[in-house]
Amino acid sequence: MTTPLLELQDVEARYGPIKALHGISLEVGENRIVAVLGANGAGKTTTLRTISNTVRRSGEIRFAGKSLSRRSPEAIVRMGVAHVPEGRGTFAELTVKENLRLGAYTRRGSLRDDFDRVRTLFPWIGERADQQAGTLSGGEQQMLALARAIMARPRLLLLDEPSLGLAPLVISEIFRVVKELNEKEGTTVLVVEQNANIALQAADTAYVLEVGSVALSGASDVLREHESVRKSYLGY
């Protein structure tokens, strides 16, 4: 049996005295797209933060067979994990190109091929390289945040609510790039989304969280037909 690229086993997390995750277990196979669905407060964002070690946690998290339990966020990035947080997180005062360069801060050597790669995925970036990131539209900032993560050449891409507050055309473009990264380059993706419809279309498998616990999991096409998923997240 193939070992998953990412494994969470009985993971708990808390913010001070408040427990946000209650023993979550999930797996992400190599070269797969896995979605995490759930309402506000279900623990979706916290799940990604436990992987990046930016929240107090317990339980076992393994990436490529290695434990992440005692590793710093920077060490986790160096291992091949890139995290695009909710809210885009671009450096508003820096230019587009400077933001991209920061995405590759763990890398050495020439970045020319990487700049060419993100310009191919997002053609507008080549024309706006010297523009201050804070002057971009919300959709462009989300694309820049994704492009910055791509500069790290990650094996695993963590995406937190990439569709939040964006127009449908922009959402489609972002998920087009995500699918292309997965299918053409083998990038594994774990995406947290409230837009269950587009997430289930893109993902191979999905987990549904409720109040910090896994309520449902399975193949995306199976979950799309599950009555509680249809009523709660798909609207029919």
Secondary structure, DSSP 8 states (H G I E B T S, - for coil): ----SEEEEEEEEEETTEEEEEEEEEEE-TT-EEEEE--TTSSHHHHHHHHHT-SEEEEEEEETTEE-TT--HHHHHHHTEEEE-TT----TTSBHHHHHHHHTTT--S--HHHHHHHHHHSTHHHHSTTSBGGGS-HHHHHHHHHHHHHTT--SEEEEE-TTTT--HHHHHHHHHHHHHHHHHH--EEEEE-S-HHHHHHH-SEEEEEETTEEEEEEEHHHHHT-HHHIIIII--
